[in-house]
Amino acid sequence: MNRYNRHTILPEIGQEGQDKLSKAKVLVIGAGGLGCPILQYLAAAGVGTIGIIDFDKVELSNLQRQVLFGTSSLGKNKAIAAKNRLEDLNSDIEIKVYPEALTYQNALELFSQYDIIVDGSDNFETRYLVNDACVITNKPLVFGAIYKFEGQVSVFNYKNGPSYRCLFPHPPKKDAIPNCSEIGVLGVLPGIIGSMQANEILKIILGIGTTLSGKLLCYNALTSQTSIINVKKNEAIFKSILKNKEGFHKTKVDFHCEVEVTMASFEDLLSNNNIQFIDIREADEQPKIEGLEVTRIPLSQLENRINEIDAIKKKAIFCQSGIRSKHAVKILQEQKIKNCFSIIEGALEIKNYLKEQY
C-alpha cells in the first residue's frame, strides 16, 4: 500500500488501476537508451511482468545515457544487468530476461506471452520485424525513436489503429541513416522519449487519457517544441502482412552482418600474424592507436588505394564506431577481395581494449 500510495490516491487509478498494472505483461525490445527509462518507470509503477530482450553488452560509451547501468555493469549482458537493477528497485514484480537477439524465428512465440510490446531498438530492421510481429499477434506497439536532438513517440496497432508501416511503408537502404554511435545523441533525449513511451504504456494498461494511436509526436530537445503528425491506417498493408503470416518465421534478414567481429574475438585477431588492420577513418580523425600496427586508408580513398590491401592476409577494418567499416567491407567484396571483416565496436573500443591489456 505504501509503495503505490501516490497511484492509489489518484481517483483515475485507485486500487483497481493498480491491480491492472500488477496483472499486466509488457515486453521491452532493447535495454539501451530508450529501454532503460522505460524499464525503470514500468518497474517503479508496479507492472507485474516485464520482459527484456537484448543480446548486447554494456559498454563505457553507454553510460552517458543508459541510466540503469554503472561501471560495475560493464561487459555484462544488458538484459541481465537491467534485471539486477530493477529487482533492487521493485522486488515484488517478475522480470524475465532474454539475452539474445530478436529474430523472425522467435518473435511470434515471444510476443504471444505479453499484452503490450515496446520498441526501444535502434535499427530499422528490428523496427519492421517488431511491427509485423505485432500485427500478426495483434499486440499494441509503443514506439520510440531518437536522432541527435530529436525524438518520436507513437502507439501502433492499438484498437484497430494504424501500424508503423502505415507511416513508413518501406525501410531505408541499409546504413543510409546513421545511429547514435555514429552521429551522436544528447544524453538526456532518450530519457525524455523513453519516459513518454512509459506514459503511453501506463495509459493503455489503465485505460485512461488519450493515447498517441494514429499520431506521431515529434519532440525537439533544442527548442522544447513538439508537433503532431496524423497517421492514417492503410488496410492494404495489414492484409499484406497477414498474408505472409505462415511464412513469417522463415524470413531471413541480415541483422548482424556476417563480416563483423566483436571485441570478444578481437584477442584472437591480435594473436594472429596473418591479419592486416585497416583504419578507414579520415585523416583528421585518426589519432594513433598505440600497440597496434595499422594501415591507414580513409574510406574516401579506399577504391583508389586497393593496391595497399594485402591479398593474402585477412583484413580487419575499423572506423570510429563500426558503421563505415561495414560499408568498406562491401566495397572490397565488390572488388573481389576476400577475407574482410568489420570490427563492430570501432576505434574507441579498440583503444580501450588495448589500454586494459597493456
C-alpha positions in Angstrom: 0.0 0.0 0.0 2.8 2.4 0.8 4.8 1.7 -2.3 1.9 2.6 -4.7 0.2 5.2 -2.5 0.7 8.0 -4.9 -1.1 6.0 -7.5 -3.9 4.7 -5.5 -4.9 8.1 -4.1 -5.5 9.3 -7.7 -9.2 8.8 -8.4 -8.3 8.0 -12.0 -6.2 5.0 -10.9 -7.1 3.8 -7.4 -6.6 0.3 -6.2 -8.4 -1.1 -9.2 -6.0 0.6 -11.5 -3.0 -0.6 -9.5 -4.4 -4.1 -9.8 -4.5 -3.7 -13.5 -0.8 -2.7 -13.5 0.1 -5.7 -11.4 -1.6 -8.1 -13.8 -0.1 -6.5 -17.0 2.6 -8.1 -19.0 4.9 -5.9 -21.1 7.8 -6.9 -23.3 10.5 -4.3 -23.9 12.7 -4.7 -27.0 16.2 -3.4 -26.2 17.6 -2.2 -22.8 19.5 0.7 -24.3 18.9 4.5 -24.3 15.2 4.2 -24.6 14.8 0.8 -22.8 16.4 2.0 -19.6 14.0 4.8 -18.7 11.0 2.7 -19.9 12.0 -0.2 -17.8 12.8 2.0 -14.8 9.3 3.5 -14.8 7.4 0.3 -15.6 9.1 -1.4 -12.6 8.5 1.5 -10.3 4.9 1.7 -11.3 4.4 -2.0 -10.4 3.8 -3.5 -13.8 3.6 -7.2 -12.8 5.5 -8.9 -15.5 8.3 -7.2 -17.5 10.2 -9.0 -20.3 13.5 -7.7 -21.5 15.2 -8.9 -24.7 18.7 -7.6 -25.6 21.7 -9.5 -26.9 24.1 -6.6 -26.4 26.7 -6.0 -23.6 27.1 -2.8 -21.6 30.0 -0.6 -22.9 31.6 2.5 -21.4 30.0 4.8 -24.1 26.5 3.6 -23.0 26.8 5.2 -19.6 26.3 8.7 -21.0 22.6 7.9 -21.4 21.7 4.4 -20.3 20.8 5.2 -16.7 20.2 1.7 -15.4 23.9 0.8 -15.7 27.1 1.8 -13.9 30.7 0.9 -14.2 30.0 -2.4 -12.4 27.8 -3.4 -15.3 30.5 -3.1 -18.0 30.8 -6.2 -20.1 27.6 -7.7 -18.8 24.6 -8.5 -20.9 22.2 -5.5 -20.9 19.0 -7.5 -20.2 20.6 -9.3 -17.2 22.2 -6.1 -15.9 18.9 -4.3 -16.2 17.1 -7.1 -14.3 19.6 -6.8 -11.4 19.0 -3.1 -11.1 15.2 -3.4 -11.4 14.9 -6.1 -8.8 16.5 -3.8 -6.3 14.0 -1.1 -7.4 11.0 -3.4 -7.0 11.3 -6.9 -5.8 7.5 -7.5 -6.0 7.3 -7.9 -9.8 8.5 -10.6 -12.1 11.3 -9.7 -14.6 12.0 -12.1 -17.4 15.2 -11.8 -19.5 16.1 -13.0 -22.9 19.8 -12.3 -23.5 19.5 -13.0 -27.2 18.6 -11.2 -30.5 15.0 -10.8 -31.6 14.5 -12.7 -34.8 11.8 -13.8 -37.2 12.2 -17.2 -35.7 11.4 -16.3 -32.0 9.3 -13.1 -32.2 5.8 -14.6 -32.6 6.1 -17.0 -29.7 7.7 -14.4 -27.5 5.1 -11.7 -28.3 2.2 -14.0 -27.7 3.2 -14.1 -24.0 2.7 -10.4 -23.4 0.0 -7.8 -23.5 2.0 -4.8 -24.9 5.2 -4.7 -27.0 7.6 -1.7 -26.6 10.1 -0.9 -29.3 13.3 0.5 -27.8 15.5 -0.7 -30.7 18.0 1.4 -32.6 17.8 0.0 -36.1 15.2 -0.2 -38.9 15.5 -4.0 -39.4 14.2 -4.6 -35.9 11.5 -1.9 -36.1 9.9 -3.6 -39.2 10.3 -7.0 -37.6 8.6 -5.8 -34.4 5.8 -4.1 -36.3 4.9 -7.1 -38.4 5.1 -9.5 -35.5 2.7 -7.2 -33.6 0.2 -7.1 -36.4 0.3 -10.9 -36.7 -0.1 -11.4 -32.9 -2.5 -8.5 -32.6 -0.5 -6.7 -29.9 -0.3 -3.0 -29.4 3.1 -1.5 -30.1 4.5 1.5 -28.2 7.2 3.1 -30.5 10.0 5.5 -29.8 13.0 6.7 -31.8 15.8 9.2 -31.3 18.2 11.1 -33.6 20.7 13.7 -32.3 18.4 16.2 -30.6 15.0 15.0 -31.9 12.7 12.1 -30.9 9.5 10.5 -31.9 6.8 8.6 -30.0 3.6 6.8 -31.2 1.3 3.9 -30.5 0.7 1.5 -33.3 -1.7 -1.4 -33.9 -3.9 -0.3 -31.0 -7.7 -0.7 -31.1 -7.8 -1.0 -34.9 -5.3 1.9 -35.3 -2.5 2.2 -37.9 0.8 0.4 -37.9 4.4 1.6 -38.2 4.3 0.6 -41.9 1.3 2.9 -42.4 3.7 5.7 -41.6 6.9 4.3 -43.1 5.9 1.6 -45.6 9.4 0.7 -46.6 12.7 0.7 -44.7 15.6 3.0 -45.9 18.6 1.5 -47.5 20.9 -0.3 -45.1 23.3 2.1 -43.4 21.7 5.1 -45.1 20.8 6.7 -41.8 23.5 6.6 -39.0 22.6 5.5 -35.5 23.6 7.4 -32.4 27.0 5.6 -32.1 27.9 7.2 -35.5 26.1 10.6 -35.4 25.8 11.2 -31.6 22.8 11.9 -29.3 22.1 14.3 -26.5 22.3 12.1 -23.4 19.0 13.3 -21.8 17.0 12.8 -25.0 16.4 9.0 -24.7 15.3 9.7 -21.1 12.6 12.1 -22.3 11.4 9.9 -25.2 11.6 6.7 -23.1 9.5 8.4 -20.3 6.9 9.4 -22.9 6.8 5.8 -24.1 6.3 4.6 -20.5 3.5 7.1 -20.1 1.7 5.6 -23.2 2.1 2.1 -21.8 0.6 3.1 -18.4 -2.3 4.8 -20.2 -3.0 1.7 -22.2 -3.0 -0.6 -19.2 -5.1 1.7 -17.1 -7.5 2.7 -19.8 -7.1 6.4 -19.1 -6.3 9.5 -21.1 -5.8 9.6 -24.9 -3.0 7.5 -26.4 -0.9 8.5 -29.4 -2.6 5.9 -31.6 -2.9 7.5 -35.1 -0.5 10.2 -34.1 3.3 10.6 -34.3 4.6 13.0 -31.6 7.8 14.7 -32.6 10.0 16.4 -30.0 12.9 18.8 -30.4 15.2 19.0 -27.4 16.9 22.2 -28.6 13.7 24.2 -28.8 11.5 22.2 -26.4 8.8 22.2 -29.2 6.5 19.4 -30.0 4.4 18.7 -33.1 1.9 16.0 -34.0 1.7 14.2 -37.4 -1.6 12.3 -38.0 -1.2 8.8 -39.3 -3.9 7.0 -41.3 -4.4 3.3 -41.3 -3.6 1.5 -44.6 -5.7 -1.6 -44.8 -3.7 -3.0 -47.7 -0.5 -3.0 -45.6 -2.3 -5.1 -42.9 -3.5 -7.5 -45.5 -0.1 -7.9 -46.9 1.5 -8.6 -43.5 -1.2 -11.1 -42.5 -1.0 -12.8 -45.9 2.6 -13.7 -45.1 1.8 -14.9 -41.6 2.6 -18.6 -42.3 6.0 -17.9 -43.7 6.9 -15.2 -41.2 9.3 -17.4 -39.3 11.2 -18.3 -42.5 12.1 -14.7 -43.2 15.8 -14.0 -43.3 17.3 -10.6 -42.6 21.0 -9.7 -42.1 20.7 -8.2 -38.6 24.3 -8.8 -37.7 26.5 -8.7 -40.7 28.5 -11.9 -41.1 31.6 -9.9 -41.9 31.7 -8.3 -38.4 33.8 -9.3 -35.5 33.4 -8.1 -31.9 35.8 -7.3 -29.1 35.1 -10.8 -27.7 37.0 -12.2 -30.7 39.5 -9.3 -31.0 42.0 -11.0 -28.8 42.2 -13.9 -31.4 42.9 -11.3 -34.1 45.8 -9.8 -32.1 47.4 -13.2 -31.8 47.2 -13.8 -35.5 50.1 -12.7 -37.6 48.1 -13.1 -40.7 45.9 -10.0 -40.1 46.1 -6.6 -41.7 44.3 -3.9 -39.6 42.9 -1.2 -41.8 41.8 2.2 -40.3 39.3 3.8 -42.8 38.7 7.0 -40.7 39.5 10.3 -42.4 42.9 11.9 -41.8 41.6 14.5 -39.4 40.1 11.8 -37.1 43.0 9.3 -37.0 44.9 9.6 -33.7 47.4 6.8 -33.5 46.4 3.6 -31.7 49.3 2.5 -29.5 50.0 -1.2 -29.6 48.5 -1.9 -33.0 50.2 -2.0 -36.4 47.7 -0.3 -38.7 47.3 0.5 -42.4 45.6 3.9 -42.7 43.4 4.3 -45.8 40.5 6.8 -45.5 37.2 5.5 -46.8 37.0 8.3 -49.3 40.3 7.0 -50.9 39.7 3.3 -50.5 38.8 2.4 -54.1 41.8 4.2 -55.4 44.2 2.5 -53.0 43.2 -1.1 -53.4 46.9 -1.9 -54.2 47.7 -1.3 -50.5 45.4 -4.1 -49.4 47.2 -7.4 -48.7 45.8 -10.0 -51.0 46.8 -12.9 -48.7 46.2 -11.7 -45.2 42.8 -11.4 -43.6 41.6 -7.8 -43.4 40.2 -6.4 -40.1 38.7 -3.0 -40.9 37.6 -0.4 -38.4 36.3 3.2 -38.2 35.1 5.3 -35.3 32.1 3.1 -34.3 31.6 0.3 -36.9 29.2 1.9 -39.4 31.6 3.0 -42.2 33.8 -0.1 -41.8 30.8 -2.3 -42.9 30.5 -0.1 -46.0 34.2 -0.5 -46.6 33.9 -4.3 -46.4 31.2 -4.2 -49.1 33.4 -2.1 -51.3 36.3 -4.6 -51.0 34.0 -7.5 -51.6 32.7 -5.8 -54.8 36.4 -5.7 -55.8 36.6 -9.4 -55.3 38.8 -9.1 -52.2 38.0 -11.8 -49.7 38.6 -12.4 -46.0 37.4 -8.9 -45.0 36.0 -8.2 -41.5 34.4 -5.1 -39.9 35.3 -4.5 -36.2 31.8 -3.7 -34.9 32.9 -1.6 -31.9 35.2 0.7 -33.8 38.4 2.6 -32.9 37.3 3.9 -29.5 36.7 0.4 -28.1 39.9 -0.9 -29.7 41.9 1.7 -27.8 40.0 0.9 -24.5 40.7 -2.8 -25.0 44.4 -2.3 -25.7 44.7 0.1 -22.7 43.2 -2.6 -20.4 45.5 -5.3 -21.8 48.8 -3.3 -21.7 
